[in-house]
Amino acid sequence: MEIDVYQDTVCPWCRIGKAHLNAALAQWQGEPVTVRYRTFFLNDQIPAEGYEFRSYMQAKGGGRVPLEQFFDAPRRAGAAAGLVFDFERIERAPNSECSHRLIALAPEEQREAILDAVYAAYFEHGQDIGDIAVLLDIAAAHGMDRAATEAQLRRDDAAAAVRAEAREAHELGVTGVPFFVFNGRYGLSGAQPPHVILQALEMAAKEEAGAQ
């Protein structure tokens, strides 16, 4: 079975959804599952230098909800999934394209670990994941050659690849993330709890068996 997960590296619910997916897969007793993480941009208009985080989030919420209340739900859901969200440490709302490029360039066996490291850098340590130097530190910590990775990150084809994935998401009708696609046919939206993801796995497996 194949699961495509459309996500953005600046989306707390995507990080939570990934943890829920892993918890579901740990319980799954069916056929082997291949997970592929796909690009989605919550906002592809953020400049390369990013925005000041708190003012950006206040504007995004229309000023109707206090930021602490805005952050409370993902913080609580994250804690329940064993994740730390320290929104107070975040200073920049970054453009996430380069972080998606790094994930796409990573060796397949390291891709999930690098995605986790990108999430942790941003949500736990408040690092600017729009900064290539931060991303290169992550790459080097996972055994990727720093100079070669920088050269690849700056290539036009690396940008084209993640932008193509983002367009694909919109063509599929994805408007919010995380969004899970099972075997290219069955979609599930949101950071659903593990038991709901398990139900989706079972449904996709039954549909696949019925089609054979």
C-alpha positions in Angstrom: 0.0 0.0 0.0 1.1 3.5 -0.7 0.3 6.6 1.3 1.1 10.1 -0.1 1.1 12.7 2.7 0.8 16.3 1.6 2.2 18.5 4.3 4.0 21.8 5.0 7.0 22.0 7.3 5.6 25.1 9.0 2.3 23.4 9.8 2.0 22.1 13.4 -0.9 19.9 12.6 1.2 18.2 9.9 3.8 17.3 12.4 1.0 15.9 14.7 -0.6 14.1 11.8 2.8 12.4 11.0 3.1 11.2 14.6 -0.5 9.8 14.4 0.3 8.1 11.2 3.4 6.5 12.7 1.3 5.3 15.7 -1.3 3.8 13.4 1.4 2.1 11.3 2.9 0.6 14.4 -0.5 -1.2 15.0 -1.1 -2.0 11.4 -1.0 -5.8 10.7 -1.8 -5.7 7.0 0.3 -5.4 3.9 3.5 -3.4 3.9 3.0 0.4 3.6 5.2 2.9 1.7 4.8 6.5 2.9 5.8 9.4 0.7 5.8 13.0 2.0 4.7 15.5 -0.6 5.0 19.3 -0.8 2.2 21.7 0.1 2.6 25.4 0.7 0.3 27.0 3.2 1.6 30.4 1.9 3.9 30.5 -1.1 3.9 34.3 -1.1 6.1 34.6 2.0 9.4 36.3 0.9 12.7 34.5 1.2 13.6 36.4 4.4 10.3 35.5 6.0 8.1 37.6 8.3 8.2 38.4 12.0 6.4 35.5 13.5 4.0 36.9 16.0 2.8 39.8 13.9 2.3 37.4 10.9 0.3 34.9 13.1 -1.8 37.8 14.5 -2.6 39.0 11.0 -3.3 35.4 9.9 -5.9 35.0 12.6 -7.4 38.4 11.9 -6.6 39.6 15.4 -9.8 37.8 16.6 -8.1 35.2 18.8 -5.2 35.8 21.3 -2.1 34.0 20.1 -1.8 31.9 23.2 -5.2 30.6 22.6 -4.3 30.0 19.0 -1.3 28.0 20.0 -3.0 26.0 22.8 -4.7 23.4 20.6 -1.6 22.2 18.7 0.5 22.4 21.9 -1.9 20.1 23.7 -2.4 17.7 20.8 1.3 17.6 20.3 2.0 16.8 23.9 -0.5 13.9 23.7 1.5 12.6 20.7 4.8 13.0 22.5 5.8 16.2 20.6 7.1 19.5 21.9 5.8 22.8 20.5 7.6 25.9 21.8 6.0 28.7 19.8 7.5 31.3 22.1 11.0 30.5 20.6 9.9 31.1 17.0 11.0 34.5 15.7 10.5 34.2 11.9 7.6 32.8 9.9 9.7 31.3 7.1 9.2 30.6 3.4 9.2 26.8 3.5 10.3 26.0 0.0 13.9 25.4 0.8 13.0 23.0 3.6 10.9 21.0 1.1 13.8 21.0 -1.3 16.0 19.5 1.4 13.5 16.7 2.2 13.2 15.9 -1.5 17.0 15.8 -2.0 17.6 13.6 1.0 18.4 9.9 0.5 15.3 7.9 0.8 16.4 6.1 4.0 17.1 9.5 5.6 14.1 11.4 4.4 11.7 10.8 7.3 14.5 11.6 9.9 15.3 14.8 8.1 11.6 15.8 8.0 11.5 15.2 11.7 14.6 17.2 12.3 13.2 20.1 10.2 10.0 20.0 12.3 12.0 20.0 15.6 14.3 22.8 14.4 11.3 25.0 13.8 8.8 24.0 16.4 11.1 23.1 19.3 14.1 25.2 18.8 12.7 28.2 17.0 15.2 28.1 14.2 14.5 29.7 10.8 14.0 26.8 8.5 14.0 29.2 5.6 17.7 29.8 6.2 19.9 27.6 4.1 22.5 27.5 6.8 20.0 25.9 9.3 19.0 23.4 6.7 22.6 22.5 5.9 23.3 21.9 9.6 20.4 19.4 9.5 21.7 17.8 6.4 25.2 17.4 7.7 23.9 16.0 11.0 22.3 13.2 8.9 25.4 12.4 6.9 24.7 14.5 3.8 27.7 16.3 2.3 27.3 20.0 3.2 28.8 21.5 0.1 27.1 19.2 -2.4 23.8 19.7 -0.6 24.1 23.4 -0.8 24.8 23.3 -4.5 21.8 21.0 -5.0 19.5 23.2 -2.9 20.3 26.2 -5.0 19.6 24.5 -8.4 16.5 25.5 -10.3 15.5 21.9 -10.8 15.3 21.4 -7.0 12.8 24.3 -6.8 10.9 23.0 -9.9 10.4 19.6 -8.3 8.8 20.8 -5.1 6.7 23.4 -6.9 5.4 20.6 -9.2 4.3 18.6 -6.2 2.5 21.7 -4.7 0.7 22.1 -8.0 -0.2 18.5 -8.0 -1.8 18.9 -4.6 -4.0 21.8 -5.8 -5.0 19.8 -8.9 -6.1 17.0 -6.5 -8.2 19.5 -4.7 -6.1 19.6 -1.5 -6.9 22.8 0.3 -5.6 22.0 3.8 -3.0 19.8 5.3 -2.1 17.2 6.4 -3.9 15.4 3.7 -3.4 11.6 3.2 -4.0 9.8 0.0 -4.2 6.0 0.2 -3.3 4.1 -3.0 -3.9 7.1 -5.1 -7.7 6.8 -4.5 -8.9 7.3 -1.0 -8.3 10.7 0.8 -8.2 11.6 4.5 -7.9 15.2 5.7 -6.5 16.5 8.9 -4.4 15.3 11.8 -6.8 12.4 12.5 -6.2 10.2 15.5 -4.4 6.9 14.9 -7.6 4.8 15.1 -9.2 6.8 12.3 -6.0 6.4 10.2 -6.2 2.6 10.9 -9.8 2.6 9.6 -8.7 4.3 6.4 -5.9 1.8 6.0 -8.4 -1.0 6.4 -10.8 0.6 3.9 -8.1 1.1 1.3 -6.9 -2.5 1.7 -10.4 -3.8 1.2 -10.9 -1.6 -1.9 -7.7 -2.9 -3.3 -8.6 -6.5 -2.6 -12.0 -6.0 -4.2 -10.5 -4.5 -7.3 -8.2 -7.5 -7.9 
